[in-house]
Amino acid sequence: MQNTKTFISLILVLPMLFCIPESRAEKVVLATGEWIPYTSSSMEDYGEFTRSVTIVLKEMGVEPVYHFYPWRRCFDAVLKGTVWAAFPYSRTKERGKKVGFSEPLSCSKTVVFYHENGKLPKSFHFGGLEDLKPYKIGGVAGYFYEEAFKKAGLTIDYVNKEINAMEKLSIGRIDVMPVNERVGWNLIHTHFPDSAHLFKTLAKPLNVKPLRLIVSKSYPESEKLLDRFHQALKTCVEKGHIDIQICEQEGDVR
């Protein structure tokens, strides 16, 4: 009888020993925003960049918790330590004073969009930021170009979302707007399909930079998490689980 009771007890206890409740799994909170095709709450796997982040975190044995915010709020959440990291961001000197950075996971090419019916002359030559001074420029608050535009003395009409700036561009309320090339064309073909042929880009890119995670300096165990992330990233690349897009020619227009 005693052996029977022991056997029954083992049957009841063993599943508890080998099954870790989901609530006990290590979780890390991250922030991102709407930036199709890189990140979006409406896309499968939350977009291609988010998919890569998820794969790396899973390799770490970590469950990601994603919050979708406006970009300025993403950055503020990293500063406050309410999230471990936010993405995708490029490295800038000003950001580096406040946050850490992961190794690159992708590459971003930012170009200047304009509208064929706008004020930009066909003879316009884009050699540097100084050339944009006579024009109304649209931008998104919290983006990498804020500090460079300020130093160049440019006047910017800042909005919270790229689509808001693109709408202004379409009706002539701004003359130009910088945006990631893939993101920009996705917005145009999604929201302005009948007039997509009227949108153009300047030949010279504004910026070509790697895309990374920005990492909080105040989130618990942040540095250790970043070290583990880099180890897992290396493993995922070696196993062929993710493919990192390398920027062949990095640079900024000044």
N, C-alpha and C positions, 0 to 999 in steps of 0.2 A: 504493500500500500504506500509506504514511504517513497519507494522508487517511482511509483506511478505519479505521485504528487510532484516529485522533482522533475520528471519528464514533462508534465503539463506546464510547470512553471517555466521551464526552458523554452517551450514552444511559445509562450506568451512574451517572454523577455527578449529572445533573440532578435525578432524583427525590430524591436525598439533600439537594439544596439547597433544594427546595421543600416537603419534608415534614418538619415539626418533630416529633420524637418526643414522644409523650404525656408521657413522664417529664420532659421539659424545659419543659412548660407551667407557668406560674406557678400555684402552689397556695397556698391560705390555709386554715388550720385553725380551725374554729369548734366551739363546744360548745352543746348544747341538751339538752332533756329530754323527758319524756313529758307532754304537755299538750294532749290532743285537744280541739278540732280544729286548734289552732295548730301544734303540733309533735308528731311521733311517729315512731319507727322503723318502725312497722307501717302507716303511711298512705302513700298515693300521693304522691310528691314530698316525703315526710316532713312533710306537713301544709301548711296554707295560708300560715302565716307563713314557714316554711322555703322554700316555693316562691317567695315574693316575694324573699327574700334571695338565692336561687340566680339568679333572673332578673337582679337588680342586679349580682351578681358576674360573671355571664356577659357583661353589658354592659361591665364593666371588663376583660374578657379574662382573668378569673381562674377557676380551677377550685376549687370549695369542697370541703373534706374535713370531714365532720361526725362528731363524737363525741357519743354520747348518754350523759349522766351524770346522777346525782342533782343537784338544783339547787345544793346547797351546794358540791359538787365543781365544777360549772360556774363558779361565782364564783371559787373558789380557783384554777382553771386560768387564768382571766383575770388574776388578781393575779400569778401566777407567770410569766405570759407564755408558757405552753405552748400556748395558743390565742390567736388575735387577738381574738376576740369571742365572746360568748355571748348567747343570746336565747331568748324575749322577756322583757325586764325593763322595769320602770317606773323613772323617775328619783326618787331620794330624796337628801336632804341627806347622809346617812351614806355612801351608795354613791359620791356625787360626790367624796368625799375620796380615793377609792381607784381609781376607774375613769373612763373617758370614756364619752360617750353618742353614739349616732347620732341622726339626725333620726327622728321617729316613722314607723312603718310600719303601725300598727294602733292599736286602742283596746281597753282592758279595763275592764269593769264588774264590780267585786267586790261580791258580796252575802253576807249572813249566812244560812246554811242552818240549819234546825232540823227536828226530827222531831215529828210530831203527837202521838206517844205519849210525848214527853220531858217535861222539867220546866218548860219555858218556858210561862208562863201565856198564855191567849188574849188577856188584857188587856195584855200586855207592849207597852210603847212604847219604841222605840229612838231616843233623841235624841242619844246620844253614847257614847263608850267606857265612861264611868263606869257606864252602865246594865248593862254586861255583867259587872261585878265579882262578883255573887253566883253566877255560872254557870261550869261547866266548859267551857273553850274548847279546841277542837282547831285545830292549825295545822301548817304545813309549814316545816321548818327552812330558813332562807335566804330566806324571802319578805319582801316589802317592809314588811309590817306588824310585823315583829319589834321595831324600835326604838320605834314608836308604842305598841305594847302594853306594852312594858317601862316606858316613861315613865308610862303610865296605871296601872301597878301591877296589871295583869291577870296571872292565873296561866294559863299555856298548856301544854297537853299536845302537845309537838311530835313529829312523825313525819317520815319521809323522803318519803312519797308521799301525795297527796290521798286515794287510795282507802283507805289505812289509817285516816285520820281519818274518812272517810265510813262505814266499817265500824263504827267506835266510835260514831258518831252513830246508826247504825241500831239498835244494841243498848243505847243509853242510857248508855254509858261517858263520853260528853261530851254537853253540852247544845246547843252551837252550833259552827259552823265557818265561817270566811270562805273563799270560793273564787270565782274567776271564774264568772260566771253560766252561760256556755255550757259551760265545762269541768265544772262541777258537775252540770248536768242531763245531760250526756253520760255521766258516771260513774253517775248514778242509773239512767238508762234501760238502761245496759249491764249493770250488776251487780245492780240491784234492780228488775227490770222488774215483778214482781208486787206490789211495795209502793211503787212510785214515787209514787203518790197521797198517801202519808203524809209525804213530804218537802215542806217549805215554805221560803219565803224571807221575810225581813223586808222591808217595803216600801222602807225607806230604804237606798240603797247604802252600803257601807263606803268605797268608793273608785271613782273614775272617772279613769283616767289613760292617756296614750298608752303604747304598747308600742314599745320600742326595742332596739337592740343595746347591750350594755355592752362597752366596748372597752379592751383592755389598754394600759397605759402602758409596758410593758416588751417587748412583742412587736416584732420587727424591723420598722422602717419603719411603725410603727403609725399615726402621725399622717398620713403620706402616703397610706396605705391608706384612712383615714377620709375624707380629702379626695376621693380618687378615688371612694369609695363614694357620697358625697353628690352628686358630679357625675353619676354613673351613675344614681343614684336619681331625680334631676331629669329626666334624659333618658327613663328608663323611664316616668315619670308622664306626661310630655309626649307620648310615643308611644302611651300607652294600654296599655302592657304590664302594668302593675300598677295597682291601685286602692287608695289609702290610705284607711282608715277613720278619719275625724277625730272626736275626742271633742268633742261639742257643749258639754257642761258638765263641766269638770274639777273635782275636789275630793276632800277627805278628811273623814271623820267624826272629830272630836276628842273 
